[in-house]
Amino acid sequence: MVKKVLDDGRRRFIGASLVAVPGAAIASTGLLASGEALAQTKSVGPVKQPAVIGYPNKRGLQIERVTYPARNMGTMIVANLFKPAGFDRSKKYAAIVVTHPFGGVKEQTAGLYAQHLAEQGFITLAYDASYQGESGGEPRLMEVPAQRLDDISCAIDFLVQHPQVDPDRIASLGICAGGSYALCNAQTELRVKAVAAVSTFNLGEARREGMGAISYEERMKRLKDASEARSREARGEPAQMVSVVPDSPANFRENTPQLYREGYDYYRTTRAQHPNSPNRYAFSSLPLQMAFFPFDQLETISPRPLLLIAGSKADTLFWSKQVMEKARQPKELFIVEGATHIDMYDRPQYVTPAVAKLKEFFDKALN
């Protein structure tokens, strides 16, 4: 029965085609010499408000801009650190690393969940992935799953050095592709004491199969095209960029999934558009994405607790069900009635019950 549900979900979810568009390489930020990257982490000062699109800080949180090394890159990661109202320097707090979706930045949904959870008494950290946002890495806008996994561990490196963080009470939360990164990282990163994922998106499977829309022949053609794009970069040509979601409704096709239609509304309108989230990624990183298998060792998360949150109307719900099928106890799938995949990013009527569930989960797991 579970397999039938998963198969039905895959048939309903038709992957959007990659539409390659030429684009110039984007200027680097934060590239450092290897020795410089080993410098101590530091606070850069208060964050210019609002730290999160559409959600001003009205509850007295301390929000601090921080930088710390991407250990294996020789670059720096830029993050926002959220501290609860009435922050007490004599206390040790539980902390949560929050990982943003593919194509996102810390000021969007990751920051929203981080800010909500800081309001619940946790120290939280929302960061820009390597190669993206304000963080360092070249070529710009690469999506490198292996580095995305280590970015979470680098965030934990930062938190275990923080004088007000209890290193034995650190958890991980990811949204969309950030959910699959959080799940995959927790399989081998035992400093994570609990892991949660909202609107889980299996980036590797989506790139390989398009949920039934990409044939083996088409997959191999895309790999060939991406390899050629990398060769052009090696010869000094600008990186070829492709869209993350459609740039406008004019780009919708008959089989464009709900996720991508709503993704346009989230990422490309005033709802959550941000200059550091340009709706592009480097096409040459596609093979690295296809090689990502985030659900292969889910059993190793146990006995640490696992929480999945998904909308009842999400066309990606089957991935959360797949995780539930493969993972071991303790595990839970929390369904938010009426919500789609993208609704869970920022719609208050759906985020509110999700945050309440996350608070309950993390309170129990981290105490």
C-alpha positions in Angstrom: 0.0 0.0 0.0 2.8 2.4 0.9 4.6 1.7 -2.4 1.4 2.4 -4.3 1.0 5.7 -2.6 4.6 6.6 -3.4 4.2 5.6 -7.0 0.9 7.6 -7.4 2.7 10.6 -5.9 5.5 10.3 -8.4 3.1 10.1 -11.3 1.4 13.2 -10.2 4.6 15.1 -9.8 5.9 15.9 -13.3 9.4 17.4 -13.2 9.8 20.7 -14.9 12.3 20.7 -17.8 15.6 22.5 -17.5 15.7 25.5 -19.7 19.3 26.7 -20.1 19.7 30.4 -20.3 23.1 32.2 -20.9 24.3 34.2 -18.0 27.5 35.9 -16.9 29.4 34.7 -14.0 28.4 36.5 -10.8 31.1 38.3 -8.8 32.4 36.4 -5.8 32.0 37.4 -2.2 34.0 36.3 0.7 36.8 34.3 -1.0 39.8 34.1 1.4 43.2 32.6 1.5 43.3 29.3 3.3 45.1 30.7 6.3 42.7 33.6 6.6 39.7 31.2 6.6 41.1 29.6 9.7 40.7 32.8 11.7 38.3 32.7 14.6 34.6 33.1 14.0 33.3 36.6 14.6 30.3 38.8 15.0 30.0 41.5 12.4 27.3 43.3 14.4 23.5 43.7 14.5 21.6 42.7 11.4 19.9 45.5 9.5 16.1 45.0 10.1 14.1 43.2 9.0 16.4 40.1 8.9 13.5 38.1 7.4 11.4 39.2 4.4 7.9 40.1 5.6 8.4 39.3 9.3 9.8 42.2 11.3 11.4 41.6 14.7 8.7 42.8 17.1 9.4 40.5 20.0 12.8 41.8 21.2 15.0 39.1 19.7 18.7 39.8 19.4 19.7 39.2 15.8 23.4 39.2 15.0 25.3 38.9 11.7 28.1 36.4 12.1 30.8 34.9 9.9 32.7 31.6 10.3 34.9 29.4 8.0 33.6 26.9 5.5 36.3 24.5 6.7 37.2 22.8 3.5 36.7 25.7 1.1 39.0 28.5 2.3 36.0 30.8 2.3 33.6 32.3 4.9 30.0 31.6 5.5 27.7 34.5 6.4 24.8 33.8 8.8 22.2 35.4 11.0 22.2 34.3 14.6 18.9 34.7 16.4 18.9 35.0 20.2 15.7 34.8 22.4 14.3 37.9 24.0 15.7 38.4 27.4 18.9 36.6 26.4 20.8 35.6 29.5 24.6 35.3 29.1 24.8 33.2 32.2 22.7 30.4 30.6 23.3 27.6 28.1 20.7 27.3 25.4 19.6 24.6 23.0 20.4 25.6 19.4 19.0 24.8 16.0 20.7 25.1 12.6 18.3 26.1 9.8 19.1 25.2 6.2 17.5 27.0 3.3 16.0 25.5 0.1 17.7 25.2 -3.2 17.9 28.7 -4.7 17.0 30.4 -1.4 18.9 32.6 1.0 18.9 33.1 4.8 16.5 36.1 4.6 13.7 33.9 3.2 11.9 30.9 4.7 15.0 29.6 6.6 15.2 32.9 8.4 11.5 32.9 9.0 11.6 29.5 10.8 14.8 30.6 12.6 13.1 33.7 13.9 9.9 31.9 15.0 11.9 29.3 16.9 14.1 31.9 18.6 10.8 33.4 19.8 10.2 30.0 21.4 13.5 30.2 23.4 16.1 28.6 21.2 19.3 30.1 19.7 18.9 29.6 16.0 21.3 30.1 13.0 20.1 30.7 9.4 23.0 30.9 6.9 23.7 31.3 3.2 25.1 28.1 1.6 28.6 28.1 0.2 28.7 29.6 -3.3 25.4 31.4 -2.6 24.0 34.5 -1.0 26.7 36.4 1.0 28.8 33.3 1.6 32.0 32.7 -0.4 32.8 30.2 -3.1 33.5 30.1 -6.9 32.0 29.7 -9.4 29.0 31.6 -8.0 25.6 29.9 -7.6 26.9 26.4 -7.6 24.7 23.8 -5.9 27.1 21.2 -4.5 25.4 18.7 -2.3 28.6 17.5 -0.6 29.4 21.0 0.4 25.8 21.7 1.4 26.1 18.8 3.9 29.4 20.1 5.2 27.9 23.6 5.5 25.6 22.2 8.2 28.6 20.7 10.0 30.4 24.1 9.7 27.3 25.7 11.3 27.6 23.2 14.2 31.4 24.1 14.4 30.3 27.7 15.0 27.7 26.8 17.6 29.8 24.5 19.7 32.2 27.4 20.2 29.5 29.8 21.2 29.6 30.4 25.0 25.8 30.4 25.4 25.1 27.2 23.4 25.0 23.8 25.0 26.9 21.6 22.6 24.9 18.6 23.7 21.6 20.2 22.6 22.1 21.1 19.0 19.4 20.2 16.4 19.0 20.6 12.6 16.1 21.8 10.6 15.8 22.1 6.8 13.2 23.3 4.4 12.6 21.8 0.9 16.0 20.6 -0.5 17.3 21.9 2.8 15.2 19.2 4.4 17.0 16.5 2.4 20.3 18.0 3.3 19.4 18.1 7.0 18.3 14.5 6.9 21.4 13.3 5.0 23.8 15.3 7.2 22.3 13.9 10.4 23.0 10.3 9.2 26.7 10.8 9.9 26.8 14.0 11.9 26.2 12.7 15.4 26.5 16.2 17.0 22.9 16.6 15.7 20.7 15.4 18.5 17.4 15.8 16.6 16.5 16.5 13.0 13.4 18.0 11.4 12.4 18.7 7.7 9.6 20.8 6.3 8.4 20.1 2.8 11.2 17.6 2.1 12.4 17.7 -1.5 14.8 14.9 -2.7 17.0 17.0 -5.0 19.0 14.1 -6.4 16.0 12.0 -7.4 14.3 15.1 -8.9 17.3 15.8 -11.0 17.8 12.2 -12.1 14.2 11.3 -12.9 12.0 14.4 -12.8 9.6 12.0 -11.1 9.0 10.1 -14.3 9.4 12.9 -16.8 13.0 12.4 -17.6 14.0 9.3 -19.6 17.4 7.6 -19.2 18.3 9.1 -22.6 17.3 12.6 -21.6 19.2 12.2 -18.3 22.4 11.2 -20.2 21.9 14.1 -22.6 21.7 16.6 -19.7 24.8 15.1 -18.1 26.6 15.5 -21.4 25.5 19.1 -21.8 26.5 19.9 -18.2 29.9 18.4 -18.7 30.4 20.5 -21.8 29.3 23.6 -19.8 32.0 22.8 -17.3 34.6 22.5 -20.0 33.6 26.0 -21.3 34.1 27.3 -17.7 37.5 25.7 -17.6 38.5 27.6 -20.7 37.5 30.8 -19.1 34.0 31.3 -20.5 31.2 32.6 -18.3 29.3 30.0 -16.3 26.1 28.9 -18.0 23.1 29.6 -15.7 19.7 27.8 -15.6 16.5 28.8 -13.9 15.5 27.4 -10.5 11.8 28.2 -11.0 10.0 29.8 -14.0 10.9 33.5 -14.3 7.3 34.4 -15.1 3.9 32.7 -15.7 4.6 33.0 -19.4 7.2 30.2 -18.9 4.6 27.8 -17.4 3.8 24.7 -19.4 0.9 22.4 -19.3 2.9 19.9 -17.1 4.7 22.5 -14.9 4.2 21.2 -11.4 2.3 23.1 -8.7 5.6 23.4 -6.8 7.3 25.4 -9.5 4.2 27.5 -10.3 4.0 28.5 -6.7 7.8 28.8 -6.5 7.5 31.6 -9.1 5.1 33.4 -6.8 7.4 33.0 -3.8 10.8 33.7 -5.3 10.0 36.1 -8.2 7.5 38.5 -6.7 7.5 40.9 -3.8 6.2 38.0 -1.6 9.8 36.9 -0.9 12.1 38.1 -3.7 15.6 38.9 -2.6 18.6 40.3 -4.6 20.8 37.5 -3.3 18.4 34.9 -4.6 18.5 35.5 -8.4 16.7 32.3 -9.4 19.7 30.8 -11.1 22.2 28.0 -10.5 25.3 27.0 -12.4 24.4 24.3 -14.9 27.8 22.7 -14.5 26.8 21.6 -11.0 23.9 19.5 -12.3 26.0 16.2 -12.3 26.8 16.8 -8.6 23.1 17.1 -7.9 22.3 13.9 -9.8 24.8 12.0 -7.7 23.0 13.0 -4.4 21.2 10.1 -2.7 20.0 11.6 0.6 17.8 8.8 1.8 20.3 5.9 1.6 21.2 5.7 5.3 18.2 7.1 7.1 18.3 4.2 9.6 21.5 5.7 11.1 19.5 8.7 12.4 17.9 6.4 15.0 17.7 6.5 18.0 17.8 10.2 17.6 14.3 11.6 16.9 13.1 12.6 13.5 10.2 14.9 12.6 8.8 15.4 9.1 6.3 18.2 8.4 4.4 18.4 5.1 1.3 20.0 3.6 -1.6 17.7 2.9 -1.9 19.2 -0.7 1.9 19.2 -1.4 2.8 17.4 -4.6 6.0 16.4 -2.8 4.3 14.7 0.1 5.3 11.3 -1.2 9.0 12.1 -0.3 8.1 12.6 3.3 6.2 9.3 3.2 9.2 7.7 1.7 11.4 8.9 4.5 8.9 7.6 7.0 9.0 4.2 5.3 12.8 4.0 5.4 13.7 5.6 8.7 13.6 3.9 12.1 12.0 5.0 15.3 11.5 7.5 16.8 10.0 9.2 13.8 6.8 11.2 13.1 5.1 12.7 10.1 3.0 15.8 10.9 0.6 16.8 8.2 -0.6 20.4 7.9 -4.1 20.2 6.4 -4.7 22.3 3.3 -1.1 23.3 2.8 0.9 22.9 -0.4 4.7 22.6 -0.6 5.3 26.3 -0.9 2.5 27.3 1.5 4.8 25.9 4.2 7.4 28.5 3.4 5.6 31.5 4.8 1.8 31.4 4.9 1.0 32.2 8.6 -2.0 29.8 8.8 0.3 26.9 7.9 3.6 28.0 9.4 2.0 28.6 12.8 1.0 25.0 13.4 4.3 23.8 12.0 6.3 26.0 14.5 4.1 24.8 17.4 4.9 21.2 16.4 8.6 22.0 16.0 8.7 23.6 19.5 7.1 20.6 21.0 9.5 18.3 19.2 12.7 20.2 20.0 11.6 20.8 23.6 11.3 17.1 24.1 14.4 16.1 22.1 16.8 18.7 23.5 15.9 18.6 27.2 
